[in-house]
Amino acid sequence: MLEKETSIGGEYIVIKALENGVTIIGLTRGKDTRFHHSEKLDKGEVMVAQFTEHTSAMKIRGRATIFTKHGEIEAGI
């Protein structure tokens, strides 16, 4: 059980908004991919997000820096 939790729930990302109104949308796992959660960030705000058994992907709209264990990604630039 611990192995499954680590592989699904162990990944964190950090999103830093570079402008007002950055939207983060969580997408579900399973047979049908659906939106299940959204957040809005204003410039300078930071969100720490985790992939879980329910969240398989995140969609980020707007100018933001995304920090992962694999490196940094600039969105919307």
Contacts in CASP RR format, 6 or more apart in sequence:
PFRMAT RR
TARGET T0000
AUTHOR 0000-0000-0000
METHOD contacts of the structure
MODEL  1
MLEKETSIGGEYIVIKALENGVTIIGLTRGKDTRFHHSEKLDKGEVMVAQ
FTEHTSAMKIRGRATIFTKHGEIEAGI
8 51 0 8 1.000
8 52 0 8 1.000
8 53 0 8 1.000
9 50 0 8 1.000
9 51 0 8 1.000
9 52 0 8 1.000
9 53 0 8 1.000
10 50 0 8 1.000
10 51 0 8 1.000
11 50 0 8 1.000
11 51 0 8 1.000
11 68 0 8 1.000
11 69 0 8 1.000
12 48 0 8 1.000
12 49 0 8 1.000
12 50 0 8 1.000
12 51 0 8 1.000
13 48 0 8 1.000
13 49 0 8 1.000
13 50 0 8 1.000
13 51 0 8 1.000
13 58 0 8 1.000
13 66 0 8 1.000
13 67 0 8 1.000
13 68 0 8 1.000
14 46 0 8 1.000
14 47 0 8 1.000
14 48 0 8 1.000
14 49 0 8 1.000
14 66 0 8 1.000
14 67 0 8 1.000
14 68 0 8 1.000
15 22 0 8 1.000
15 24 0 8 1.000
15 41 0 8 1.000
15 46 0 8 1.000
15 47 0 8 1.000
15 49 0 8 1.000
15 60 0 8 1.000
15 64 0 8 1.000
15 65 0 8 1.000
15 66 0 8 1.000
15 67 0 8 1.000
16 44 0 8 1.000
16 45 0 8 1.000
16 46 0 8 1.000
16 64 0 8 1.000
16 65 0 8 1.000
16 66 0 8 1.000
16 67 0 8 1.000
17 41 0 8 1.000
17 42 0 8 1.000
17 43 0 8 1.000
17 44 0 8 1.000
17 45 0 8 1.000
17 46 0 8 1.000
17 62 0 8 1.000
17 63 0 8 1.000
17 64 0 8 1.000
18 43 0 8 1.000
18 44 0 8 1.000
18 62 0 8 1.000
18 63 0 8 1.000
18 64 0 8 1.000
18 65 0 8 1.000
18 77 0 8 1.000
19 43 0 8 1.000
19 62 0 8 1.000
19 63 0 8 1.000
19 64 0 8 1.000
20 42 0 8 1.000
20 43 0 8 1.000
21 40 0 8 1.000
21 41 0 8 1.000
21 42 0 8 1.000
21 62 0 8 1.000
22 40 0 8 1.000
22 41 0 8 1.000
22 42 0 8 1.000
22 45 0 8 1.000
22 60 0 8 1.000
22 61 0 8 1.000
22 62 0 8 1.000
22 63 0 8 1.000
22 64 0 8 1.000
23 38 0 8 1.000
23 39 0 8 1.000
23 40 0 8 1.000
23 41 0 8 1.000
23 59 0 8 1.000
23 60 0 8 1.000
23 61 0 8 1.000
23 62 0 8 1.000
24 38 0 8 1.000
24 39 0 8 1.000
24 40 0 8 1.000
24 41 0 8 1.000
24 47 0 8 1.000
24 49 0 8 1.000
24 58 0 8 1.000
24 59 0 8 1.000
24 60 0 8 1.000
25 35 0 8 1.000
25 37 0 8 1.000
25 38 0 8 1.000
25 58 0 8 1.000
25 59 0 8 1.000
25 60 0 8 1.000
25 61 0 8 1.000
26 35 0 8 1.000
26 36 0 8 1.000
26 37 0 8 1.000
26 38 0 8 1.000
26 55 0 8 1.000
26 57 0 8 1.000
26 58 0 8 1.000
26 59 0 8 1.000
27 33 0 8 1.000
27 34 0 8 1.000
27 35 0 8 1.000
27 36 0 8 1.000
27 55 0 8 1.000
27 56 0 8 1.000
27 57 0 8 1.000
27 58 0 8 1.000
27 59 0 8 1.000
28 34 0 8 1.000
28 35 0 8 1.000
28 36 0 8 1.000
28 54 0 8 1.000
28 55 0 8 1.000
28 56 0 8 1.000
29 53 0 8 1.000
29 54 0 8 1.000
29 55 0 8 1.000
29 56 0 8 1.000
30 56 0 8 1.000
33 56 0 8 1.000
33 57 0 8 1.000
36 54 0 8 1.000
36 55 0 8 1.000
37 55 0 8 1.000
39 47 0 8 1.000
41 47 0 8 1.000
41 64 0 8 1.000
49 55 0 8 1.000
49 58 0 8 1.000
51 58 0 8 1.000
60 66 0 8 1.000
60 75 0 8 1.000
61 75 0 8 1.000
62 75 0 8 1.000
62 76 0 8 1.000
63 74 0 8 1.000
63 75 0 8 1.000
63 76 0 8 1.000
63 77 0 8 1.000
64 74 0 8 1.000
64 75 0 8 1.000
64 76 0 8 1.000
65 72 0 8 1.000
65 73 0 8 1.000
65 74 0 8 1.000
65 75 0 8 1.000
66 72 0 8 1.000
66 73 0 8 1.000
66 74 0 8 1.000
66 75 0 8 1.000
END
